[in-house]
Amino acid sequence: MNLPNALLKCCRPRQWSKNLLVYASALFSFQIASHIWINSTLALISFCLISSCIYLVNDVIDINADRLHPTKKNRPIASGLVSSKAALITAAILFVASISIALLVNPGLVLIIIGYTLIQFAYCLQLKREPLLDIFCIASGFLLRALAGLVATGLGSSPWFLLCVGLLALFLAVEKRKAELRVSLDRGVVTRRVLNRYSLPLLQRLESLVSSSAFMAYALWSAGPTLQGAPTSWMLLTVPFVLVGIFRYQLLSDPEEIERRTARNPEQTTEKPEEILLGDRGIRLTLVGWMAMVVVIGMGHRLGWLA
């Protein structure tokens, strides 16, 4: 593998799917104005660049720990394909490019990008070793992506929607830690110091709390303008898709299901939420069904067919 390809792999383009969350404000406001979608796309590019910058810095910091991990040891920096110097220079270039693109939109987006960067650097340097705070740091990245979309477009949003995004992000963060802890227990190697402070029963209780809360927040948002939620109460038709998606993800994180799936595909675990979203057929079908319903409701609302 040559250096450019190795650096691209370090940037983890498969994880850029998380950044699609910046489109949420435009999508759920049922807006079709071109400048709104252009600004959202610029915010998306800015977040892709800054998130790759963080990945590069994190892999340099974690190089020794990654070499002990069963799969992370194959990352370009941990395996020696990319030097720490090359990774840090690339990270600096990506940071400058991200800020420059954010400036094209508005200063508010720059502040969000800088805030995201500071939180993630704090996570890389210290907070990833602090139980619970590490989970909130992971979740904050998703919430800031949603806020970036709001700032970039200038659109308002329901507090229920932001609460739902935050809780779903916490759910994914808990699932990530649960999968990492299970791998560590199975292999007898603790790859993250913070995992020593967690137990599977604790993470399962947290999972139950945040998944239930996230679903209720989404349902309240879907109820429509009466509860300061979605533009139309017809969004309640999307609730079953969200419930099925949460159930499906929890099925995939069940120990017995993990054993069955690992036998077929050892690389796919709930340590990587983006791999589940892209790789599991059930999740993909649920997302497609949910998106199709949102588009139909949005079109019907704008045309005046749905109140």
C-alpha beads as a LAMMPS data file, in Angstrom:
LAMMPS data file: protein, C-alpha beads

307 atoms
306 bonds

1 atom types
1 bond types

-500.0 500.0 xlo xhi
-500.0 500.0 ylo yhi
-500.0 500.0 zlo zhi

Masses

1 110.0

Atoms # bond

1 1 1 0.000 0.000 0.000
2 1 1 1.496 3.380 -1.023
3 1 1 1.536 6.415 1.286
4 1 1 -1.466 8.318 -0.208
5 1 1 -3.694 5.242 0.036
6 1 1 -2.461 4.528 3.554
7 1 1 -3.183 8.129 4.614
8 1 1 -6.655 7.917 3.093
9 1 1 -7.291 4.765 5.109
10 1 1 -6.140 6.614 8.247
11 1 1 -8.776 9.264 7.499
12 1 1 -11.437 6.516 7.752
13 1 1 -13.743 7.628 4.926
14 1 1 -16.247 4.906 5.865
15 1 1 -16.918 6.820 9.071
16 1 1 -17.833 9.975 7.171
17 1 1 -21.371 8.586 7.060
18 1 1 -21.790 9.977 10.596
19 1 1 -21.454 13.473 9.175
20 1 1 -24.642 13.111 7.124
21 1 1 -26.338 14.213 10.332
22 1 1 -25.655 17.825 9.296
23 1 1 -28.484 17.447 6.769
24 1 1 -30.998 16.703 9.533
25 1 1 -32.179 20.294 10.017
26 1 1 -32.840 20.806 6.301
27 1 1 -34.464 17.392 5.894
28 1 1 -36.803 17.615 8.876
29 1 1 -37.767 21.205 8.159
30 1 1 -38.907 20.024 4.705
31 1 1 -36.792 22.729 3.029
32 1 1 -35.859 22.609 -0.677
33 1 1 -34.139 25.998 -1.118
34 1 1 -30.792 25.463 -2.853
35 1 1 -28.729 27.693 -0.526
36 1 1 -29.827 25.635 2.492
37 1 1 -28.591 22.398 0.944
38 1 1 -25.395 24.035 -0.335
39 1 1 -24.554 25.331 3.150
40 1 1 -25.369 21.925 4.628
41 1 1 -23.023 20.275 2.115
42 1 1 -20.217 22.695 2.999
43 1 1 -20.789 21.858 6.669
44 1 1 -20.635 18.166 5.753
45 1 1 -17.285 18.598 3.973
46 1 1 -15.919 20.645 6.869
47 1 1 -16.890 17.934 9.363
48 1 1 -15.442 15.163 7.176
49 1 1 -12.104 16.985 7.124
50 1 1 -12.005 17.793 10.833
51 1 1 -13.118 14.306 11.873
52 1 1 -10.332 12.787 9.748
53 1 1 -7.906 15.217 11.395
54 1 1 -9.004 13.914 14.803
55 1 1 -8.679 10.283 13.689
56 1 1 -5.097 10.885 12.585
57 1 1 -4.121 12.579 15.859
58 1 1 -5.904 9.916 17.904
59 1 1 -4.114 7.087 16.086
60 1 1 -0.766 8.747 16.770
61 1 1 -1.600 9.089 20.470
62 1 1 -2.938 5.518 20.688
63 1 1 -0.249 3.879 18.584
64 1 1 1.024 1.617 21.390
65 1 1 -2.434 0.593 22.600
66 1 1 -3.620 -0.078 19.040
67 1 1 -0.729 -2.493 18.509
68 1 1 -2.214 -4.668 21.269
69 1 1 -5.730 -4.620 19.796
70 1 1 -6.794 -7.635 17.675
71 1 1 -7.947 -5.486 14.729
72 1 1 -6.614 -1.963 15.363
73 1 1 -3.060 -3.268 15.109
74 1 1 -3.617 -3.395 11.348
75 1 1 -4.235 0.342 11.077
76 1 1 -1.598 2.093 8.912
77 1 1 -0.078 4.121 11.746
78 1 1 -0.006 1.248 14.251
79 1 1 1.430 -1.122 11.646
80 1 1 4.097 1.370 10.560
81 1 1 2.810 2.064 7.049
82 1 1 2.377 5.755 7.944
83 1 1 4.827 7.602 10.204
84 1 1 3.592 9.748 13.078
85 1 1 5.172 12.807 11.450
86 1 1 3.323 12.295 8.169
87 1 1 0.068 11.733 10.034
88 1 1 0.405 14.942 12.090
89 1 1 1.311 17.051 9.035
90 1 1 -1.733 15.696 7.210
91 1 1 -3.894 16.410 10.269
92 1 1 -2.721 20.040 10.341
93 1 1 -3.573 20.468 6.645
94 1 1 -7.029 18.972 7.167
95 1 1 -7.668 21.277 10.144
96 1 1 -6.832 24.407 8.136
97 1 1 -8.971 23.202 5.212
98 1 1 -11.919 22.453 7.513
99 1 1 -11.826 25.894 9.151
100 1 1 -11.469 27.597 5.753
101 1 1 -14.558 25.849 4.390
102 1 1 -16.536 26.613 7.560
103 1 1 -15.669 30.302 7.127
104 1 1 -17.381 30.223 3.737
105 1 1 -20.640 29.447 5.536
106 1 1 -20.619 31.618 8.682
107 1 1 -18.594 32.239 11.876
108 1 1 -21.019 30.160 13.917
109 1 1 -20.025 27.014 12.061
110 1 1 -16.362 27.828 12.718
111 1 1 -17.096 27.983 16.450
112 1 1 -18.815 24.592 16.321
113 1 1 -15.887 23.062 14.414
114 1 1 -13.429 24.491 16.960
115 1 1 -15.603 23.306 19.859
116 1 1 -15.791 19.827 18.336
117 1 1 -12.012 19.800 17.895
118 1 1 -11.329 20.855 21.496
119 1 1 -13.705 18.235 22.905
120 1 1 -12.194 15.502 20.754
121 1 1 -8.632 16.490 21.629
122 1 1 -9.587 16.486 25.317
123 1 1 -11.061 13.041 24.748
124 1 1 -7.905 11.777 23.016
125 1 1 -5.591 13.129 25.707
126 1 1 -7.506 12.423 28.913
127 1 1 -11.308 12.105 28.893
128 1 1 -11.294 8.717 27.141
129 1 1 -9.862 7.360 30.389
130 1 1 -12.707 8.771 32.511
131 1 1 -15.793 6.536 32.848
132 1 1 -19.079 8.098 31.696
133 1 1 -17.309 11.270 30.527
134 1 1 -15.863 9.248 27.656
135 1 1 -19.361 8.233 26.581
136 1 1 -20.606 11.825 26.709
137 1 1 -17.628 12.954 24.612
138 1 1 -18.448 10.407 21.923
139 1 1 -22.114 11.433 21.954
140 1 1 -21.256 15.143 21.815
141 1 1 -19.775 14.649 18.367
142 1 1 -23.147 13.594 16.962
143 1 1 -24.993 16.416 18.697
144 1 1 -22.526 18.994 17.374
145 1 1 -23.022 17.653 13.863
146 1 1 -26.765 18.256 14.173
147 1 1 -26.116 21.731 15.602
148 1 1 -23.729 22.444 12.725
149 1 1 -26.546 21.797 10.299
150 1 1 -28.791 24.214 12.213
151 1 1 -26.152 26.936 12.272
152 1 1 -25.185 26.447 8.628
153 1 1 -28.778 26.712 7.415
154 1 1 -30.104 29.240 9.918
155 1 1 -33.137 27.040 10.523
156 1 1 -34.759 26.528 13.898
157 1 1 -35.266 23.150 15.496
158 1 1 -37.419 21.545 18.146
159 1 1 -35.760 20.875 21.517
160 1 1 -37.267 17.388 21.306
161 1 1 -35.296 16.739 18.122
162 1 1 -31.986 17.834 19.635
163 1 1 -32.728 15.764 22.739
164 1 1 -33.463 12.752 20.533
165 1 1 -30.192 13.166 18.623
166 1 1 -28.239 13.424 21.870
167 1 1 -29.878 10.349 23.382
168 1 1 -29.451 8.250 20.244
169 1 1 -25.804 9.294 20.209
170 1 1 -25.449 8.163 23.821
171 1 1 -27.068 4.862 22.853
172 1 1 -24.476 4.270 20.108
173 1 1 -21.646 5.282 22.462
174 1 1 -22.820 2.815 25.116
175 1 1 -23.113 0.095 22.472
176 1 1 -19.569 0.843 21.319
177 1 1 -18.170 0.513 24.838
178 1 1 -20.202 -2.636 25.471
179 1 1 -18.777 -4.286 22.358
180 1 1 -15.228 -3.229 23.266
181 1 1 -15.624 -4.614 26.791
182 1 1 -16.930 -7.919 25.473
183 1 1 -13.974 -8.230 23.075
184 1 1 -11.574 -7.456 25.922
185 1 1 -13.172 -10.047 28.201
186 1 1 -13.150 -12.689 25.459
187 1 1 -9.507 -12.105 24.516
188 1 1 -8.170 -11.321 27.984
189 1 1 -6.556 -8.074 26.774
190 1 1 -7.862 -4.695 27.928
191 1 1 -7.300 -2.314 25.023
192 1 1 -8.781 0.742 26.793
193 1 1 -7.964 1.672 30.371
194 1 1 -11.503 2.974 30.938
195 1 1 -12.944 -0.494 30.290
196 1 1 -11.638 -1.524 33.718
197 1 1 -14.256 0.823 35.224
198 1 1 -17.180 -0.672 33.306
199 1 1 -19.099 -3.917 33.574
200 1 1 -21.560 -5.487 31.170
201 1 1 -24.497 -5.203 33.638
202 1 1 -23.791 -1.471 34.084
203 1 1 -23.622 -0.837 30.334
204 1 1 -26.797 -2.843 29.787
205 1 1 -28.632 -0.646 32.319
206 1 1 -27.341 2.483 30.599
207 1 1 -28.354 1.052 27.228
208 1 1 -31.907 0.435 28.448
209 1 1 -32.201 3.953 29.872
210 1 1 -30.945 5.886 26.848
211 1 1 -32.691 3.755 24.211
212 1 1 -36.069 4.139 25.943
213 1 1 -35.523 7.870 26.451
214 1 1 -34.413 8.382 22.826
215 1 1 -37.491 6.621 21.507
216 1 1 -39.807 8.702 23.698
217 1 1 -38.078 11.932 22.624
218 1 1 -38.486 10.984 18.955
219 1 1 -42.142 10.087 19.469
220 1 1 -42.818 13.431 21.184
221 1 1 -41.051 15.290 18.358
222 1 1 -43.061 13.351 15.775
223 1 1 -46.319 14.420 17.429
224 1 1 -46.002 17.695 15.541
225 1 1 -46.446 21.423 16.218
226 1 1 -48.733 20.852 19.189
227 1 1 -45.710 19.720 21.218
228 1 1 -43.230 22.058 19.474
229 1 1 -42.068 19.170 17.379
230 1 1 -42.083 18.276 13.688
231 1 1 -43.819 20.490 11.106
232 1 1 -46.607 17.911 10.842
233 1 1 -47.963 15.181 13.109
234 1 1 -47.888 12.820 10.109
235 1 1 -44.267 12.204 11.132
236 1 1 -45.733 9.762 13.651
237 1 1 -45.786 7.322 10.721
238 1 1 -41.983 7.175 10.937
239 1 1 -41.995 6.077 14.588
240 1 1 -42.244 2.321 13.832
241 1 1 -39.085 2.531 11.685
242 1 1 -37.153 4.103 14.573
243 1 1 -38.383 1.447 16.986
244 1 1 -37.444 -1.358 14.589
245 1 1 -34.013 0.221 14.070
246 1 1 -33.329 0.344 17.816
247 1 1 -34.529 -3.241 18.254
248 1 1 -32.394 -4.400 15.325
249 1 1 -29.266 -2.745 16.714
250 1 1 -29.856 -4.325 20.121
251 1 1 -30.299 -7.707 18.453
252 1 1 -26.947 -7.257 16.731
253 1 1 -25.298 -6.515 20.095
254 1 1 -26.728 -9.621 21.773
255 1 1 -23.917 -12.060 22.718
256 1 1 -25.455 -15.079 20.991
257 1 1 -26.164 -13.092 17.840
258 1 1 -22.587 -11.757 17.882
259 1 1 -21.232 -15.308 17.964
260 1 1 -23.354 -16.305 14.971
261 1 1 -22.432 -13.215 12.943
262 1 1 -18.749 -13.279 13.887
263 1 1 -18.485 -16.782 12.466
264 1 1 -19.593 -15.337 9.104
265 1 1 -17.888 -11.920 9.252
266 1 1 -15.206 -11.463 11.968
267 1 1 -14.691 -7.790 11.056
268 1 1 -18.248 -6.665 11.813
269 1 1 -18.843 -5.756 15.459
270 1 1 -20.842 -3.115 17.321
271 1 1 -17.516 -1.468 18.179
272 1 1 -18.027 0.315 14.859
273 1 1 -21.554 1.771 14.583
274 1 1 -20.869 3.023 11.058
275 1 1 -20.020 -0.547 9.965
276 1 1 -23.361 -1.747 11.298
277 1 1 -25.246 1.075 9.560
278 1 1 -23.523 0.334 6.254
279 1 1 -23.133 -3.415 6.512
280 1 1 -26.287 -4.859 8.072
281 1 1 -29.085 -5.468 5.595
282 1 1 -31.836 -5.111 8.190
283 1 1 -30.535 -1.734 9.337
284 1 1 -30.159 -0.555 5.739
285 1 1 -33.715 -1.542 4.861
286 1 1 -35.015 0.196 7.966
287 1 1 -33.108 3.380 7.101
288 1 1 -34.359 3.300 3.503
289 1 1 -37.958 2.801 4.654
290 1 1 -37.649 5.585 7.221
291 1 1 -36.093 7.972 4.698
292 1 1 -38.723 7.180 2.067
293 1 1 -41.493 7.892 4.562
294 1 1 -39.872 11.192 5.603
295 1 1 -39.594 12.281 1.953
296 1 1 -43.229 11.362 1.196
297 1 1 -44.484 13.195 4.279
298 1 1 -42.286 16.204 3.512
299 1 1 -43.534 16.444 -0.065
300 1 1 -47.134 16.009 1.030
301 1 1 -46.764 18.722 3.662
302 1 1 -45.196 21.222 1.255
303 1 1 -47.878 20.582 -1.356
304 1 1 -50.582 21.096 1.244
305 1 1 -51.877 17.547 1.113
306 1 1 -50.839 16.794 4.714
307 1 1 -51.521 19.290 7.482

Bonds

1 1 1 2
2 1 2 3
3 1 3 4
4 1 4 5
5 1 5 6
6 1 6 7
7 1 7 8
8 1 8 9
9 1 9 10
10 1 10 11
11 1 11 12
12 1 12 13
13 1 13 14
14 1 14 15
15 1 15 16
16 1 16 17
17 1 17 18
18 1 18 19
19 1 19 20
20 1 20 21
21 1 21 22
22 1 22 23
23 1 23 24
24 1 24 25
25 1 25 26
26 1 26 27
27 1 27 28
28 1 28 29
29 1 29 30
30 1 30 31
31 1 31 32
32 1 32 33
33 1 33 34
34 1 34 35
35 1 35 36
36 1 36 37
37 1 37 38
38 1 38 39
39 1 39 40
40 1 40 41
41 1 41 42
42 1 42 43
43 1 43 44
44 1 44 45
45 1 45 46
46 1 46 47
47 1 47 48
48 1 48 49
49 1 49 50
50 1 50 51
51 1 51 52
52 1 52 53
53 1 53 54
54 1 54 55
55 1 55 56
56 1 56 57
57 1 57 58
58 1 58 59
59 1 59 60
60 1 60 61
61 1 61 62
62 1 62 63
63 1 63 64
64 1 64 65
65 1 65 66
66 1 66 67
67 1 67 68
68 1 68 69
69 1 69 70
70 1 70 71
71 1 71 72
72 1 72 73
73 1 73 74
74 1 74 75
75 1 75 76
76 1 76 77
77 1 77 78
78 1 78 79
79 1 79 80
80 1 80 81
81 1 81 82
82 1 82 83
83 1 83 84
84 1 84 85
85 1 85 86
86 1 86 87
87 1 87 88
88 1 88 89
89 1 89 90
90 1 90 91
91 1 91 92
92 1 92 93
93 1 93 94
94 1 94 95
95 1 95 96
96 1 96 97
97 1 97 98
98 1 98 99
99 1 99 100
100 1 100 101
101 1 101 102
102 1 102 103
103 1 103 104
104 1 104 105
105 1 105 106
106 1 106 107
107 1 107 108
108 1 108 109
109 1 109 110
110 1 110 111
111 1 111 112
112 1 112 113
113 1 113 114
114 1 114 115
115 1 115 116
116 1 116 117
117 1 117 118
118 1 118 119
119 1 119 120
120 1 120 121
121 1 121 122
122 1 122 123
123 1 123 124
124 1 124 125
125 1 125 126
126 1 126 127
127 1 127 128
128 1 128 129
129 1 129 130
130 1 130 131
131 1 131 132
132 1 132 133
133 1 133 134
134 1 134 135
135 1 135 136
136 1 136 137
137 1 137 138
138 1 138 139
139 1 139 140
140 1 140 141
141 1 141 142
142 1 142 143
143 1 143 144
144 1 144 145
145 1 145 146
146 1 146 147
147 1 147 148
148 1 148 149
149 1 149 150
150 1 150 151
151 1 151 152
152 1 152 153
153 1 153 154
154 1 154 155
155 1 155 156
156 1 156 157
157 1 157 158
158 1 158 159
159 1 159 160
160 1 160 161
161 1 161 162
162 1 162 163
163 1 163 164
164 1 164 165
165 1 165 166
166 1 166 167
167 1 167 168
168 1 168 169
169 1 169 170
170 1 170 171
171 1 171 172
172 1 172 173
173 1 173 174
174 1 174 175
175 1 175 176
176 1 176 177
177 1 177 178
178 1 178 179
179 1 179 180
180 1 180 181
181 1 181 182
182 1 182 183
183 1 183 184
184 1 184 185
185 1 185 186
186 1 186 187
187 1 187 188
188 1 188 189
189 1 189 190
190 1 190 191
191 1 191 192
192 1 192 193
193 1 193 194
194 1 194 195
195 1 195 196
196 1 196 197
197 1 197 198
198 1 198 199
199 1 199 200
200 1 200 201
201 1 201 202
202 1 202 203
203 1 203 204
204 1 204 205
205 1 205 206
206 1 206 207
207 1 207 208
208 1 208 209
209 1 209 210
210 1 210 211
211 1 211 212
212 1 212 213
213 1 213 214
214 1 214 215
215 1 215 216
216 1 216 217
217 1 217 218
218 1 218 219
219 1 219 220
220 1 220 221
221 1 221 222
222 1 222 223
223 1 223 224
224 1 224 225
225 1 225 226
226 1 226 227
227 1 227 228
228 1 228 229
229 1 229 230
230 1 230 231
231 1 231 232
232 1 232 233
233 1 233 234
234 1 234 235
235 1 235 236
236 1 236 237
237 1 237 238
238 1 238 239
239 1 239 240
240 1 240 241
241 1 241 242
242 1 242 243
243 1 243 244
244 1 244 245
245 1 245 246
246 1 246 247
247 1 247 248
248 1 248 249
249 1 249 250
250 1 250 251
251 1 251 252
252 1 252 253
253 1 253 254
254 1 254 255
255 1 255 256
256 1 256 257
257 1 257 258
258 1 258 259
259 1 259 260
260 1 260 261
261 1 261 262
262 1 262 263
263 1 263 264
264 1 264 265
265 1 265 266
266 1 266 267
267 1 267 268
268 1 268 269
269 1 269 270
270 1 270 271
271 1 271 272
272 1 272 273
273 1 273 274
274 1 274 275
275 1 275 276
276 1 276 277
277 1 277 278
278 1 278 279
279 1 279 280
280 1 280 281
281 1 281 282
282 1 282 283
283 1 283 284
284 1 284 285
285 1 285 286
286 1 286 287
287 1 287 288
288 1 288 289
289 1 289 290
290 1 290 291
291 1 291 292
292 1 292 293
293 1 293 294
294 1 294 295
295 1 295 296
296 1 296 297
297 1 297 298
298 1 298 299
299 1 299 300
300 1 300 301
301 1 301 302
302 1 302 303
303 1 303 304
304 1 304 305
305 1 305 306
306 1 306 307
